[in-house]
């Protein structure tokens, strides 16, 4: 797809979800507006995709996707093309809650974080965070705090925003939340993605030990982590050689095709949870060793705060995955290479891989 113009015009033909919204075509994100980014909000898929300019001056290069919530029934987020205006660190909302990192789309319609009960980042409304990814707001576009801050920091006044309804979430898919669901036991009043140093989630999700050389703590939720065997089974099925259930046969197949090089040593436990960098490494070896394809690891790890923490043996694989759009920052600008992978995250990565 050289231009997203044709895709967008096709999406405009989809019936709108709310009454009273004009059905005329909005301006397509095509030629440069003089700003580095163009934002597309897909109401039907609860997804925000940010595009940057290609070499010819068109917004065709997807750089970031965000899960969002738009207006619930009776409070539909307007469709059309708008221009970013003001921005505020905190805004007092109509329902007496507070939104953080607020960027104006149109009038009272804003990008902002999930709501808080007070003007305080430790008063997150946890149930609203858990509802992120489906219609839930009074018309604004709600985001994880780190995503709201990214727009607040990077999308200047004059940046174009198109809001539409479409059947495809976009070229980068619909991302999962950093923590899929915050239980009552886990609730601490903070958004897991909030970049402030005092956020207690950082200690839980950082993947770092207390001292040098210590293994990373288990990220939450450990019960949903993907094992090496499950990833091997997914690739065994993808290859067409194995059925939906392979067990030890899938691990033997993966080992024989060098997908587990550097992992399957003497103490290897196929049932152990796999990290993000290990999962990507298996997929990279499937692409290069099993399929025999030549790929160019073109993605940059330096733009992530923890890019230097990627293991040397996994750097090419992670650069390939970043460049191909298979993985994105798990928080504001972090890859979390040593973080364990949930089943949802594995499925998203494999869905993106199948579209390459």
C-alpha positions as CSV (number, residue, x, y, z in Angstrom):
1,X,0.0,0.0,0.0
2,X,1.8,3.1,-1.2
3,X,-0.9,5.5,0.0
4,X,-3.5,5.1,2.7
5,X,-5.8,7.4,0.8
6,X,-7.6,4.6,-1.0
7,X,-8.0,2.6,2.2
8,X,-9.4,5.6,4.0
9,X,-11.9,6.5,1.3
10,X,-13.1,2.9,1.3
11,X,-13.5,3.0,5.1
12,X,-15.6,6.2,4.7
13,X,-18.2,4.2,2.9
14,X,-18.9,2.2,6.1
15,X,-22.1,3.3,7.8
16,X,-21.4,5.6,10.8
17,X,-22.3,4.3,14.2
18,X,-24.0,7.4,15.6
19,X,-26.9,9.5,14.3
20,X,-26.4,13.1,13.5
21,X,-22.8,12.8,12.2
22,X,-22.1,14.0,8.7
23,X,-21.5,11.3,6.1
24,X,-19.4,13.4,3.8
25,X,-15.9,12.3,3.2
26,X,-13.2,13.8,5.4
27,X,-9.9,14.9,4.1
28,X,-7.6,11.9,3.6
29,X,-4.2,11.8,5.3
30,X,-2.2,12.2,2.1
31,X,0.1,15.2,1.5
32,X,2.2,16.7,4.2
33,X,0.6,19.3,6.5
34,X,4.0,20.5,7.6
35,X,3.8,18.4,10.8
36,X,5.8,15.1,11.4
37,X,2.7,13.0,12.3
38,X,-0.9,12.2,11.2
39,X,-3.2,10.5,13.6
40,X,-6.0,8.0,12.6
41,X,-8.6,7.0,15.2
42,X,-10.6,3.9,14.3
43,X,-13.7,4.0,16.5
44,X,-15.0,0.6,15.5
45,X,-11.7,-1.0,16.4
46,X,-10.8,1.1,19.5
47,X,-7.4,1.8,17.9
48,X,-5.2,4.8,17.3
49,X,-2.5,4.6,14.6
50,X,0.1,7.3,14.1
51,X,1.7,7.8,10.7
52,X,4.8,9.7,9.6
53,X,5.9,11.0,6.3
54,X,7.5,8.8,3.6
55,X,10.2,10.1,1.2
56,X,7.7,11.6,-1.1
57,X,5.9,13.7,1.5
58,X,2.9,11.5,2.2
59,X,1.7,10.1,5.5
60,X,2.1,6.4,4.7
61,X,4.6,5.1,7.3
62,X,2.9,3.6,10.4
63,X,5.1,4.3,13.5
64,X,2.9,3.6,16.5
65,X,-0.4,2.0,17.4
66,X,-2.4,2.6,20.7
67,X,-5.4,0.9,22.2
68,X,-8.1,3.4,23.1
69,X,-11.7,3.9,24.2
70,X,-14.0,6.3,22.3
71,X,-17.5,7.4,23.2
72,X,-20.0,5.0,24.6
73,X,-23.7,4.8,23.5
74,X,-25.2,8.2,23.6
75,X,-21.8,10.0,23.7
76,X,-20.4,9.1,20.3
77,X,-17.0,10.5,19.4
78,X,-17.4,12.6,16.2
79,X,-16.0,11.4,12.9
80,X,-14.2,13.5,10.4
81,X,-10.8,15.3,10.1
82,X,-9.8,17.7,12.8
83,X,-6.7,19.8,13.7
84,X,-5.0,19.5,17.1
85,X,-5.4,22.7,19.2
86,X,-4.6,23.2,22.9
87,X,-3.1,20.9,25.5
88,X,-3.2,20.7,29.2
89,X,-1.4,18.5,31.8
90,X,-4.7,17.9,33.7
91,X,-8.3,18.6,32.8
92,X,-11.4,18.4,35.1
93,X,-13.9,16.3,33.2
94,X,-17.7,16.7,33.0
95,X,-18.3,13.7,35.3
96,X,-16.0,15.2,38.0
97,X,-13.1,13.0,37.2
98,X,-9.7,14.2,35.9
99,X,-7.8,13.3,32.7
100,X,-4.1,13.5,32.4
101,X,-2.0,14.7,29.3
102,X,-4.9,16.1,27.4
103,X,-4.7,17.2,23.8
104,X,-7.6,19.0,22.0
105,X,-9.1,17.3,19.0
106,X,-12.2,19.5,18.6
107,X,-13.9,21.6,21.2
108,X,-14.4,19.4,24.3
109,X,-13.2,16.3,22.5
110,X,-9.7,15.4,23.7
111,X,-7.1,12.7,23.7
112,X,-6.4,12.0,27.4
113,X,-5.5,9.3,29.8
114,X,-7.9,7.0,31.6
115,X,-9.6,9.0,34.3
116,X,-8.6,9.7,37.9
117,X,-10.7,10.6,40.9
118,X,-8.4,13.5,41.8
119,X,-5.7,15.6,40.1
120,X,-3.2,13.0,41.3
121,X,-1.6,10.2,39.3
122,X,-2.1,7.8,42.2
123,X,-5.9,8.0,42.0
124,X,-6.5,6.0,38.8
125,X,-10.0,4.7,38.3
126,X,-8.9,1.0,37.8
127,X,-12.3,-0.1,36.4
128,X,-11.9,2.5,33.6
129,X,-8.4,1.2,32.8
130,X,-9.8,-2.3,32.6
131,X,-12.4,-1.1,30.2
132,X,-9.9,0.4,27.8
133,X,-10.2,-1.0,24.3
134,X,-14.0,-0.7,24.0
135,X,-16.4,2.3,23.9
136,X,-16.4,3.8,27.4
137,X,-15.9,7.6,27.3
138,X,-18.2,10.7,27.1
139,X,-16.8,11.4,23.6
140,X,-13.1,11.8,24.2
141,X,-10.4,9.4,23.1
142,X,-9.0,7.7,26.2
143,X,-5.6,6.2,26.2
144,X,-3.0,4.6,28.5
145,X,-1.2,7.4,30.3
146,X,2.1,6.8,28.4
147,X,0.2,7.0,25.0
148,X,-1.6,10.1,26.0
149,X,1.7,11.7,27.0
150,X,3.3,10.6,23.7
151,X,0.6,12.6,21.8
152,X,0.9,15.5,24.3
153,X,4.7,15.6,23.8
154,X,5.0,14.8,20.1
155,X,1.9,16.0,18.2
156,X,2.0,19.8,18.0
157,X,-0.8,22.2,17.4
158,X,-1.9,21.9,13.7
159,X,-1.4,18.0,13.6
160,X,-4.2,16.4,11.7
161,X,-6.5,13.8,13.3
162,X,-9.0,11.7,11.3
163,X,-11.7,9.7,13.2
164,X,-13.5,7.0,11.3
165,X,-15.0,3.5,11.5
166,X,-13.3,0.6,9.8
167,X,-13.2,-3.2,9.9
168,X,-9.4,-3.3,10.0
169,X,-7.6,-1.9,13.1
170,X,-4.7,-0.7,10.9
171,X,-1.3,-1.9,9.6
172,X,0.1,-2.3,13.2
173,X,-3.0,-4.1,14.6
174,X,-4.7,-3.3,17.9
175,X,-2.1,-3.4,20.7
176,X,-2.8,-5.0,24.0
177,X,-2.7,-3.0,27.2
178,X,0.6,-3.2,29.1
179,X,-1.3,-5.0,31.9
180,X,-4.4,-6.7,30.3
181,X,-6.4,-6.6,33.5
182,X,-5.7,-5.0,36.9
183,X,-7.2,-7.2,39.6
184,X,-8.3,-5.9,43.0
185,X,-5.2,-7.3,44.5
186,X,-2.9,-5.6,42.0
187,X,-4.7,-2.2,42.1
188,X,-2.4,0.4,43.5
189,X,-4.0,3.6,42.1
190,X,-1.5,4.0,39.2
191,X,-1.7,3.5,35.5
192,X,1.0,0.8,34.7
193,X,2.4,2.9,31.9
194,X,2.8,6.2,33.8
195,X,6.5,7.2,33.4
196,X,6.9,8.9,36.8
197,X,9.7,7.4,38.9
198,X,7.4,6.8,41.9
199,X,5.0,4.6,39.9
200,X,5.1,1.2,41.8
201,X,4.3,-0.7,38.6
202,X,7.9,-0.1,37.4
203,X,9.3,-2.4,40.1
204,X,6.8,-5.1,39.2
205,X,7.2,-4.9,35.4
206,X,10.8,-3.7,34.9
207,X,12.2,-7.2,34.5
208,X,15.2,-6.2,36.7
209,X,16.6,-7.9,39.7
210,X,17.7,-6.1,42.9
211,X,21.3,-6.5,42.2
212,X,23.7,-7.0,39.3
213,X,23.4,-10.5,37.8
214,X,20.1,-11.4,39.5
215,X,17.3,-12.9,37.4
216,X,14.3,-10.7,36.5
217,X,11.2,-11.0,38.7
218,X,8.1,-12.6,37.2
219,X,6.0,-10.0,35.4
220,X,2.3,-9.9,35.9
221,X,0.2,-11.9,35.2
222,X,2.5,-15.0,35.4
223,X,-0.4,-17.4,34.9
224,X,-0.9,-16.1,31.4
225,X,2.7,-16.4,30.3
226,X,3.5,-18.3,27.1
227,X,5.9,-21.2,27.4
228,X,8.7,-22.2,25.0
229,X,6.6,-25.3,24.1
230,X,3.6,-23.2,23.2
231,X,5.6,-20.9,20.9
232,X,7.2,-24.0,19.3
233,X,3.7,-25.4,18.8
234,X,2.5,-22.2,17.2
235,X,5.4,-22.2,14.7
236,X,5.1,-25.9,14.1
237,X,1.4,-25.4,13.1
238,X,2.3,-22.3,11.0
239,X,4.8,-24.4,9.1
240,X,2.1,-26.8,8.0
241,X,4.1,-29.8,9.2
242,X,2.3,-30.2,12.5
243,X,-1.3,-30.3,13.6
244,X,-2.9,-28.2,16.3
245,X,-1.5,-30.4,19.1
246,X,2.1,-31.5,19.0
247,X,3.5,-31.4,22.5
248,X,7.0,-32.7,22.7
249,X,7.0,-33.3,18.9
250,X,6.7,-29.6,18.4
251,X,9.7,-28.9,20.7
252,X,11.8,-31.6,18.9
253,X,10.8,-30.0,15.6
254,X,11.8,-26.5,16.8
255,X,15.1,-27.8,18.2
256,X,15.9,-29.7,14.9
257,X,15.4,-26.5,12.9
258,X,17.6,-24.5,15.2
259,X,14.7,-22.3,16.5
260,X,15.8,-22.9,20.1
261,X,19.6,-22.3,19.6
262,X,21.1,-20.8,22.7
263,X,18.1,-21.8,24.8
264,X,17.6,-25.6,24.7
265,X,20.6,-26.6,26.8
266,X,21.0,-29.2,29.4
267,X,18.7,-27.6,31.9
268,X,16.1,-26.5,29.3
269,X,12.5,-26.6,30.5
270,X,10.0,-26.4,27.6
271,X,7.2,-25.5,30.0
272,X,9.1,-22.4,31.4
273,X,7.8,-19.0,30.3
274,X,9.4,-17.3,27.3
275,X,10.6,-13.7,27.3
276,X,9.8,-11.1,24.6
277,X,13.4,-11.2,23.1
278,X,13.4,-15.1,23.1
279,X,10.0,-15.3,21.4
280,X,11.1,-12.8,18.7
281,X,14.4,-14.8,18.3
282,X,12.4,-18.0,17.7
283,X,10.3,-16.2,15.1
284,X,13.4,-14.7,13.5
285,X,15.0,-18.1,13.2
286,X,11.9,-19.5,11.7
287,X,12.1,-16.8,9.1
288,X,15.8,-17.2,8.4
289,X,16.6,-20.8,9.3
290,X,13.4,-22.7,8.5
291,X,12.1,-20.7,5.6
292,X,15.7,-19.7,4.4
293,X,14.7,-16.1,3.8
294,X,17.2,-13.2,3.8
295,X,16.0,-10.4,6.0
296,X,17.5,-7.0,6.8
297,X,17.4,-6.1,10.6
298,X,16.6,-2.5,10.0
299,X,14.9,-1.4,13.1
300,X,16.5,0.9,15.7
301,X,16.8,-0.2,19.3
302,X,18.4,3.0,20.4
303,X,15.1,4.9,20.4
304,X,13.9,2.7,23.3
305,X,15.0,3.5,26.8
306,X,16.0,-0.1,27.4
307,X,17.2,-1.0,23.9
308,X,20.8,-1.5,25.3
309,X,19.4,-4.2,27.5
310,X,18.5,-6.5,24.6
311,X,20.7,-9.6,24.8
312,X,23.5,-9.6,22.2
313,X,22.3,-12.9,20.7
314,X,18.8,-11.4,20.3
315,X,19.7,-8.0,18.8
316,X,19.4,-8.8,15.2
317,X,16.0,-10.5,15.8
318,X,14.7,-7.6,17.8
319,X,15.9,-5.1,15.2
320,X,14.2,-7.1,12.5
321,X,11.0,-7.3,14.6
322,X,11.0,-3.5,15.3
323,X,11.7,-2.6,11.7
324,X,8.9,-5.0,10.4
325,X,6.4,-3.6,12.9
326,X,6.0,-6.9,14.7
327,X,6.7,-5.4,18.1
328,X,6.4,-1.9,19.5
329,X,7.3,-0.3,22.8
330,X,5.5,-2.1,25.6
331,X,5.3,1.2,27.5
332,X,6.0,4.8,26.6
333,X,9.4,4.0,25.1
334,X,10.5,0.6,26.5
335,X,10.8,-2.8,24.8
336,X,10.9,-4.8,28.0
337,X,13.0,-7.5,26.3
338,X,13.2,-9.7,29.5
339,X,9.5,-9.4,30.2
340,X,7.4,-12.6,29.8
341,X,4.9,-12.8,27.0
342,X,1.1,-13.3,27.4
343,X,-0.9,-15.4,25.0
344,X,-2.6,-12.3,23.7
345,X,0.7,-10.7,22.9
346,X,2.0,-13.8,21.2
347,X,-1.2,-14.0,19.0
348,X,-0.8,-10.3,18.0
349,X,2.8,-10.7,17.0
350,X,2.0,-13.8,14.9
351,X,-1.0,-12.1,13.3
352,X,1.4,-9.2,12.2
353,X,3.9,-11.7,11.0
354,X,1.4,-13.5,8.8
355,X,0.6,-10.1,7.1
356,X,4.3,-9.5,6.1
